Amino acid sequence: MDGRLMEGNFGPTEQILWPFSVFSGVIMCKVVYEVTHRVSMLYFKGYNKLTKLEKIEWNNRGFSTFHAVVAAAVSFYLLVLSDLFKNGTQDELLINRKSVLSDTLFGISLGYFVSDLAIILCFFPSLGGKEYVLHHGLSMYSIFLSLISGKAHIYILMVLFTEVTTPFVNLRWHLDVAGQKSSNLYIYNGVALFLGWMVARILLFIYFFMHMYLHFDQVKTIFPLGFYSLLAVAPMLSIMNLVWFWKIFKGMVKTLSKTRHAD
């Protein structure tokens, strides 16, 4: 890794903040995993009937949901509510703006993706196939590069906000293994997942590419590896989102059709 990427971006604060936030992300996953296990064992009767592998995935999706809520909430705050990326608030180019909070979130997310990928690989492919490994690999690479360089935080935050759809994905799985596919909650969650995915992972990516185009003069100032990574990784993630969106759409139509025939 070219040491110049970290030049001026690895001061005393970062030397403590980055390792601590990554470690915190790993610990967060471990704690939420155990809490999910204990709470589920006490309050969900069907949990004890699950297989060992299903229990692992159940708990794993617990910390996946927790991270998604944190990542989406912090990203929304930094992108929309704070002044960090608003025009006229700073002389710094948008592409170069960052904060302690964005650094912290990136570190925690790295810890999460490392933890989740470790479990996926340990039980591969039972908890997720090659597409999950690719998704996590691209996510970790992009977050790491943005963190150590201090560049393109605005775009990484946009991508992290798409995690807002993850709780719906996980709830769908939980209801499925709990034998609740015919429940109203499963149907409503499926519709919410479809709409949420369309907004957060399709329309937001269209805005993402439009924003890059309109600010391409700034995008070009990123160091070469970061520049070409941004041009390559974002389209790859958007293609994966489109493929999953089509599967979600087909699943929703199938479920609604069964419900209509049942009535």
N, C-alpha and C positions, 0 to 999 in steps of 0.2 A: 504494500500500500504506500503510495506516494506521501511522504511526510508533509508535503506542502498542503495537502487537503486539510490538515489539522492546524495549520499555521494560524495563530491568532484566535483559535477557537477551542484551545485546550488549556485554559487558565486554571488557577487554583480551585475555582468553583466547580468547573467541569471535572477535574480530577477526582473530586469527591462525589459530585452529583451523578455522573454517568454510571460508575460501578454500583453505587448505592441504589439507584433507581432500577437497574437491571436485576440486581439481587432482590429488591423489593417485589418486582414482578414475579420472580420465581417463587418467593415465599407466599405471595398473595395466592398464587395458583394452588400451592400445597395446602394452605389454610382453608380456602374455599372448598377444595376437594374434600377435605376431612369434614368440614361443616355440612356439606351437601350429603355426605355419607351418613352422618349421625342423624341429621334432621329427617332424611328420607326413611331411615330405618325405624324411626320413632313414629312418624306421622303419615307415611304412605304404605298401606298394607301390601300393595302389590310389589314393593321394592324387594322384599325378602324372597319373592318367588322368581326373581330375575336370575339369569345365569351369571356366573362370575364375570364374564366378558361384558355383559349388558350392564352390570353394576359399575364396572370401571368406566364405560362410556357414559353412563348416567351421571356419575360424579364429575367426569371430565367436562361434560357439557355444562355442569354447574359453574365451574370457574371460567368457561368460555363465555357464558352469559354475563357473568360479573364483569369480566374485562370489556366486553362489548358495551355495556352500559357506561362504564367509566370512560372508555375511549371516545364514544359518541358524544357524551356530555361535555367532556373537556374540549374536544374538537369544535363542537358547536359554539361553546363559549369563546374560544380563541378566534374563530372565523367570523362569527356574527355579532356577539355581544361586546367583546373587548375592542379596544382601539388599535390592536396590534397591526392589522392589515387594512385599516381604513385609510382612504386617500387623504392626504394633507395632515396626517397626525405625526408623521416622521419624515425626515429627509432621506432615510435609508430606502433603497430599492425594495419592492415587495419580495423579490426573490431572495433577498439577504436577511429579511426580518426573522427573528427568533425570540424566544423568551425562556426563562428558567422553567416555566410551566410546560412549554412545548418540549424542551429537553427532557424533563421528568417523564412526561407521557411517553415519549419515544423509548426511553429506557425501560419503563414498565412494560410497554408493548413488546419490546424485544424479549424480555423475560418471559412474557406470556407465550409468544410464538415458539421460543426455544422449548419451553415446558410441554406445550401441546404437541409440537412436532416430535419430541422425544417419545411421548406416549404413543403417537400414531405409528412411528417407526418400530417401536417395541412390539406392537401387536399387528403390524402391517400384514395384509391390507384390511383387517377386520374393522378398524376404526376410521378408515379413510384410504382411498386409493391414490394413484399417482397424481391426480388433479389436486388433492389436498396438499401433498408434498410440494408440488410446484407452486401452489398458491402461497404456502407458508414460506417457502424459499425465496420467492420474489418479494414478499412482504418484508422479511427480515433484511434482505439485501438493501432494499430501498430505504427502510427506516435507518439502518446502520449508516449508510452512505450520507443521508441527510443529517443525521445526528453529528457525525464527526466533522462534517464540512460546514455545518451551519447554513446550508443552502436549501432552498425549495421547501421550507417547512410548511408553507401555505398549501402546497400540493399534497404532501404527505398527510396533512391534517384532513384534507378533503377525502382522501382514500380511507383514513381511519374512521371518519364519520360514517362510512358505508357499513361499519360494524353494527349500526343500529338495527339492521335486519337479522342479525345473529340470534337474538332472543326468540324470534318467531320461528326460525329454523329449528332451534333446540327444543322449543315447546312442542313443535310438530312431532319430533322424534320421541319425546317423552310420552306424549299422548298415544302415539302408535304402539310403543312397547307396553304401555299400560292398558292396552285393549280399548282405547277410547276413540277409535277412528270414526265411529258413528255419532259421536257427541256433537252438540252444537258448538262447543268450544273449539273442537278440531276444525270445523267448517269455517267459523269466524276467523280463527287464527290463519287458516289457509288463504282466505281472502286478504287479510291484513298483510300477510307475507308477500302476496302477489303485488299489492299496491305499494307496500314499502320498498320492495325490490325495484319496482319500476321507477320510483322517485329517487331512491338513494343510490342505486347501482346502475341505472340506465340514464335517466335524465341528468343526474349529478355528473356523470362522466361526460355527457355531452357539454355541460357547462364547463367542466374541467378542461376539455380540449379547446373550447371557445376562449376561455381565459388564457390558456397558453398561447393561442394564436394572437390574441390582442396584446399580449405582453411578451411577444417573442423576442423583442429587442433586449428584454431583461433575461429571458431564458437563455439566450445565446451567451450571456456573460458567465454562466456556470462553467466550471472546469470541465474539460472534455469528457471524462468518464461519467460525471453526473449528468451532463447534457445528453449524451447518447443513451444513458440508462433511462432518463426521463422519457425520451422519445420511444424507447423500446418496451419498457416495462408496463407503462400505462395502457397501451393498446392490447398487450397480452392479457392484462387483468380485465379489461373491458370485454374482450372476446370470451373469456371464461364466464364473466357475469351474464353475457348474452346466452351462452349455452345453458347455464343453470336457470336463467329466466324462462327459457323455453320449456325446460323440464318442470319448473314450478307451475307454469301456465297449464301444461297438459295434466299435471296432477290435480290442479284446482278444478279444471273442467270435468275430469273423471269423477271427482268427489261430488261435485254439484249435480252431475248427471245421475249418480246413484241415489242421491238424496231426493231428486225430483221423481225418480221412478218409484222410490219407496213410499212417497206421499200419494 
